[in-house]
Amino acid sequence: MGFWRGVIAGSVLGAVIGILMAPPQRKPEQRSIFRIVRSSRPGSRTQRILRGVTSRVSDIIR
């Protein structure tokens, strides 16, 4: 009886810890809607990231 109680208690504790440590997930539809609302220009974020990467790479090369 003690073995099965340990197995059940361990699985419950593992499930609770897994739920608490997992980041909250959003549905894909919500994510795309938020992107459309937030982005005023569709390629501005990508261009900003590329500018930062190219400046860092050029600094490293120098």
N, CA, C and O atoms as CSV, one atom per row, in Angstrom:
chain,resi,resn,atom,element,x,y,z
A,1,MET,N,N,0.821,-1.196,0.000
A,1,MET,CA,C,0.000,0.000,0.000
A,1,MET,C,C,0.862,1.256,0.000
A,1,MET,O,O,0.526,2.233,-0.669
A,2,GLY,N,N,1.961,1.247,0.734
A,2,GLY,CA,C,2.829,2.416,0.803
A,2,GLY,C,C,3.484,2.727,-0.532
A,2,GLY,O,O,3.683,3.894,-0.870
A,3,PHE,N,N,3.822,1.687,-1.298
A,3,PHE,CA,C,4.450,1.886,-2.601
A,3,PHE,C,C,3.509,2.634,-3.539
A,3,PHE,O,O,3.918,3.590,-4.198
A,4,TRP,N,N,2.247,2.201,-3.602
A,4,TRP,CA,C,1.295,2.831,-4.509
A,4,TRP,C,C,0.965,4.255,-4.085
A,4,TRP,O,O,0.742,5.127,-4.924
A,5,ARG,N,N,0.935,4.484,-2.761
A,5,ARG,CA,C,0.729,5.857,-2.295
A,5,ARG,C,C,1.880,6.746,-2.740
A,5,ARG,O,O,1.669,7.890,-3.141
A,6,GLY,N,N,3.089,6.222,-2.670
A,6,GLY,CA,C,4.261,6.979,-3.118
A,6,GLY,C,C,4.217,7.269,-4.608
A,6,GLY,O,O,4.560,8.367,-5.045
A,7,VAL,N,N,3.793,6.281,-5.384
A,7,VAL,CA,C,3.694,6.466,-6.830
A,7,VAL,C,C,2.654,7.536,-7.160
A,7,VAL,O,O,2.899,8.415,-7.987
A,8,ILE,N,N,1.502,7.457,-6.516
A,8,ILE,CA,C,0.443,8.438,-6.777
A,8,ILE,C,C,0.865,9.823,-6.307
A,8,ILE,O,O,0.659,10.808,-7.015
A,9,ALA,N,N,1.457,9.903,-5.110
A,9,ALA,CA,C,1.890,11.204,-4.591
A,9,ALA,C,C,2.974,11.806,-5.481
A,9,ALA,O,O,2.965,13.010,-5.736
A,10,GLY,N,N,3.893,10.992,-5.951
A,10,GLY,CA,C,4.952,11.484,-6.830
A,10,GLY,C,C,4.414,11.973,-8.155
A,10,GLY,O,O,4.874,12.987,-8.679
A,11,SER,N,N,3.441,11.261,-8.703
A,11,SER,CA,C,2.879,11.700,-9.986
A,11,SER,C,C,2.077,12.985,-9.823
A,11,SER,O,O,2.106,13.848,-10.700
A,12,VAL,N,N,1.360,13.118,-8.706
A,12,VAL,CA,C,0.606,14.351,-8.474
A,12,VAL,C,C,1.568,15.514,-8.281
A,12,VAL,O,O,1.368,16.584,-8.855
A,13,LEU,N,N,2.607,15.317,-7.480
A,13,LEU,CA,C,3.592,16.383,-7.270
A,13,LEU,C,C,4.284,16.753,-8.577
A,13,LEU,O,O,4.502,17.935,-8.843
A,14,GLY,N,N,4.628,15.773,-9.388
A,14,GLY,CA,C,5.260,16.048,-10.677
A,14,GLY,C,C,4.352,16.835,-11.606
A,14,GLY,O,O,4.809,17.732,-12.313
A,15,ALA,N,N,3.070,16.502,-11.607
A,15,ALA,CA,C,2.126,17.235,-12.453
A,15,ALA,C,C,1.977,18.678,-11.984
A,15,ALA,O,O,1.935,19.596,-12.802
A,16,VAL,N,N,1.897,18.880,-10.669
A,16,VAL,CA,C,1.750,20.238,-10.142
A,16,VAL,C,C,2.986,21.068,-10.449
A,16,VAL,O,O,2.872,22.220,-10.868
A,17,ILE,N,N,4.161,20.497,-10.247
A,17,ILE,CA,C,5.403,21.226,-10.535
A,17,ILE,C,C,5.504,21.524,-12.027
A,17,ILE,O,O,5.930,22.613,-12.412
A,18,GLY,N,N,5.122,20.577,-12.864
A,18,GLY,CA,C,5.146,20.803,-14.309
A,18,GLY,C,C,4.216,21.918,-14.737
A,18,GLY,O,O,4.553,22.708,-15.618
A,19,ILE,N,N,3.047,21.987,-14.120
A,19,ILE,CA,C,2.098,23.057,-14.460
A,19,ILE,C,C,2.630,24.402,-13.998
A,19,ILE,O,O,2.514,25.395,-14.716
A,20,LEU,N,N,3.216,24.442,-12.801
A,20,LEU,CA,C,3.712,25.708,-12.264
A,20,LEU,C,C,4.938,26.220,-13.006
A,20,LEU,O,O,5.122,27.432,-13.123
A,21,MET,N,N,5.779,25.323,-13.509
A,21,MET,CA,C,7.015,25.754,-14.157
A,21,MET,C,C,6.834,26.041,-15.636
A,21,MET,O,O,7.679,26.703,-16.239
A,22,ALA,N,N,5.757,25.561,-16.234
A,22,ALA,CA,C,5.528,25.791,-17.665
A,22,ALA,C,C,5.061,27.226,-17.877
A,22,ALA,O,O,4.234,27.726,-17.114
A,23,PRO,N,N,5.585,27.897,-18.910
A,23,PRO,CA,C,5.120,29.257,-19.190
A,23,PRO,C,C,3.685,29.231,-19.708
A,23,PRO,O,O,3.278,28.252,-20.333
A,24,PRO,N,N,2.925,30.269,-19.466
A,24,PRO,CA,C,1.547,30.288,-19.975
A,24,PRO,C,C,1.536,30.313,-21.499
A,24,PRO,O,O,2.320,31.029,-22.122
A,25,GLN,N,N,0.658,29.539,-22.085
A,25,GLN,CA,C,0.603,29.443,-23.541
A,25,GLN,C,C,-0.654,30.136,-24.052
A,25,GLN,O,O,-1.714,30.071,-23.430
A,26,ARG,N,N,-0.519,30.788,-25.172
A,26,ARG,CA,C,-1.663,31.435,-25.814
A,26,ARG,C,C,-2.057,30.636,-27.041
A,26,ARG,O,O,-1.259,29.882,-27.598
A,27,LYS,N,N,-3.277,30.811,-27.441
A,27,LYS,CA,C,-3.734,30.167,-28.666
A,27,LYS,C,C,-3.116,30.893,-29.861
A,27,LYS,O,O,-2.906,32.104,-29.794
A,28,PRO,N,N,-2.819,30.184,-30.952
A,28,PRO,CA,C,-2.203,30.834,-32.118
A,28,PRO,C,C,-3.045,31.968,-32.703
A,28,PRO,O,O,-2.492,32.939,-33.219
A,29,GLU,N,N,-4.368,31.859,-32.630
A,29,GLU,CA,C,-5.199,32.917,-33.195
A,29,GLU,C,C,-4.996,34.223,-32.430
A,29,GLU,O,O,-4.898,35.292,-33.032
A,30,GLN,N,N,-4.932,34.132,-31.103
A,30,GLN,CA,C,-4.732,35.328,-30.292
A,30,GLN,C,C,-3.380,35.950,-30.595
A,30,GLN,O,O,-3.264,37.171,-30.699
A,31,ARG,N,N,-2.370,35.123,-30.735
A,31,ARG,CA,C,-1.023,35.629,-30.989
A,31,ARG,C,C,-0.973,36.420,-32.293
A,31,ARG,O,O,-0.362,37.487,-32.344
A,32,SER,N,N,-1.606,35.912,-33.342
A,32,SER,CA,C,-1.574,36.616,-34.627
A,32,SER,C,C,-2.385,37.906,-34.568
A,32,SER,O,O,-2.024,38.894,-35.207
A,33,ILE,N,N,-3.467,37.905,-33.815
A,33,ILE,CA,C,-4.277,39.124,-33.691
A,33,ILE,C,C,-3.479,40.201,-32.973
A,33,ILE,O,O,-3.495,41.362,-33.384
A,34,PHE,N,N,-2.773,39.825,-31.896
A,34,PHE,CA,C,-1.983,40.809,-31.159
A,34,PHE,C,C,-0.858,41.362,-32.027
A,34,PHE,O,O,-0.534,42.546,-31.930
A,35,ARG,N,N,-0.267,40.541,-32.860
A,35,ARG,CA,C,0.809,41.022,-33.738
A,35,ARG,C,C,0.274,42.044,-34.731
A,35,ARG,O,O,0.924,43.055,-34.999
A,36,ILE,N,N,-0.897,41.784,-35.271
A,36,ILE,CA,C,-1.476,42.704,-36.247
A,36,ILE,C,C,-1.801,44.033,-35.578
A,36,ILE,O,O,-1.567,45.093,-36.158
A,37,VAL,N,N,-2.337,43.986,-34.368
A,37,VAL,CA,C,-2.722,45.211,-33.670
A,37,VAL,C,C,-1.488,46.011,-33.279
A,37,VAL,O,O,-1.470,47.233,-33.424
A,38,ARG,N,N,-0.445,45.324,-32.780
A,38,ARG,CA,C,0.734,46.024,-32.273
A,38,ARG,C,C,1.621,46.583,-33.369
A,38,ARG,O,O,2.206,47.654,-33.204
A,39,SER,N,N,1.731,45.885,-34.475
A,39,SER,CA,C,2.699,46.299,-35.488
A,39,SER,C,C,2.096,47.361,-36.396
A,39,SER,O,O,1.111,47.118,-37.094
A,40,SER,N,N,2.700,48.534,-36.375
A,40,SER,CA,C,2.218,49.579,-37.267
A,40,SER,C,C,2.769,49.352,-38.668
A,40,SER,O,O,2.059,49.510,-39.661
A,41,ARG,N,N,4.059,48.977,-38.736
A,41,ARG,CA,C,4.659,48.628,-40.018
A,41,ARG,C,C,5.093,47.174,-39.956
A,41,ARG,O,O,5.766,46.782,-39.003
A,42,PRO,N,N,4.730,46.364,-40.937
A,42,PRO,CA,C,4.943,44.925,-40.823
A,42,PRO,C,C,6.400,44.485,-40.736
A,42,PRO,O,O,6.675,43.476,-40.087
A,43,GLY,N,N,7.351,45.191,-41.359
A,43,GLY,CA,C,8.725,44.711,-41.349
A,43,GLY,C,C,9.650,45.481,-40.437
A,43,GLY,O,O,10.862,45.273,-40.479
A,44,SER,N,N,9.113,46.369,-39.611
A,44,SER,CA,C,9.976,47.254,-38.822
A,44,SER,C,C,10.740,46.494,-37.747
A,44,SER,O,O,11.905,46.795,-37.484
A,45,ARG,N,N,10.096,45.511,-37.122
A,45,ARG,CA,C,10.776,44.755,-36.065
A,45,ARG,C,C,11.932,43.952,-36.646
A,45,ARG,O,O,13.018,43.917,-36.068
A,46,THR,N,N,11.706,43.317,-37.766
A,46,THR,CA,C,12.750,42.531,-38.412
A,46,THR,C,C,13.911,43.416,-38.835
A,46,THR,O,O,15.072,43.050,-38.651
A,47,GLN,N,N,13.608,44.565,-39.394
A,47,GLN,CA,C,14.676,45.479,-39.814
A,47,GLN,C,C,15.480,45.969,-38.623
A,47,GLN,O,O,16.701,46.100,-38.715
A,48,ARG,N,N,14.818,46.241,-37.505
A,48,ARG,CA,C,15.515,46.704,-36.310
A,48,ARG,C,C,16.458,45.621,-35.782
A,48,ARG,O,O,17.585,45.918,-35.386
A,49,ILE,N,N,16.003,44.377,-35.775
A,49,ILE,CA,C,16.842,43.268,-35.314
A,49,ILE,C,C,18.033,43.099,-36.243
A,49,ILE,O,O,19.158,42.919,-35.779
A,50,LEU,N,N,17.799,43.155,-37.556
A,50,LEU,CA,C,18.895,43.002,-38.512
A,50,LEU,C,C,19.908,44.131,-38.387
A,50,LEU,O,O,21.111,43.895,-38.495
A,51,ARG,N,N,19.437,45.354,-38.159
A,51,ARG,CA,C,20.369,46.471,-37.968
A,51,ARG,C,C,21.249,46.244,-36.752
A,51,ARG,O,O,22.453,46.498,-36.799
A,52,GLY,N,N,20.659,45.769,-35.666
A,52,GLY,CA,C,21.438,45.499,-34.457
A,52,GLY,C,C,22.458,44.404,-34.674
A,52,GLY,O,O,23.596,44.513,-34.218
A,53,VAL,N,N,22.061,43.347,-35.368
A,53,VAL,CA,C,22.979,42.234,-35.625
A,53,VAL,C,C,24.127,42.683,-36.516
A,53,VAL,O,O,25.283,42.357,-36.245
A,54,THR,N,N,23.824,43.426,-37.575
A,54,THR,CA,C,24.895,43.850,-38.478
A,54,THR,C,C,25.856,44.810,-37.787
A,54,THR,O,O,27.059,44.767,-38.043
A,55,SER,N,N,25.343,45.674,-36.917
A,55,SER,CA,C,26.256,46.586,-36.216
A,55,SER,C,C,27.145,45.821,-35.252
A,55,SER,O,O,28.326,46.141,-35.121
A,56,ARG,N,N,26.603,44.815,-34.572
A,56,ARG,CA,C,27.424,44.016,-33.653
A,56,ARG,C,C,28.475,43.217,-34.399
A,56,ARG,O,O,29.619,43.116,-33.956
A,57,VAL,N,N,28.087,42.649,-35.533
A,57,VAL,CA,C,29.044,41.870,-36.322
A,57,VAL,C,C,30.154,42.774,-36.846
A,57,VAL,O,O,31.323,42.389,-36.824
A,58,SER,N,N,29.808,43.958,-37.312
A,58,SER,CA,C,30.842,44.861,-37.815
A,58,SER,C,C,31.755,45.327,-36.682
A,58,SER,O,O,32.948,45.531,-36.903
A,59,ASP,N,N,31.215,45.498,-35.473
A,59,ASP,CA,C,32.056,45.851,-34.330
A,59,ASP,C,C,33.008,44.715,-33.974
A,59,ASP,O,O,34.158,44.959,-33.610
A,60,ILE,N,N,32.538,43.485,-34.077
A,60,ILE,CA,C,33.390,42.331,-33.767
A,60,ILE,C,C,34.505,42.206,-34.794
A,60,ILE,O,O,35.638,41.888,-34.434
A,61,ILE,N,N,34.204,42.452,-36.065
A,61,ILE,CA,C,35.204,42.322,-37.131
A,61,ILE,C,C,36.299,43.369,-36.971
A,61,ILE,O,O,37.466,43.080,-37.236
A,62,ARG,N,N,35.951,44.572,-36.546
A,62,ARG,CA,C,36.944,45.632,-36.384
A,62,ARG,C,C,37.851,45.289,-35.290
A,62,ARG,O,O,38.767,46.053,-34.986
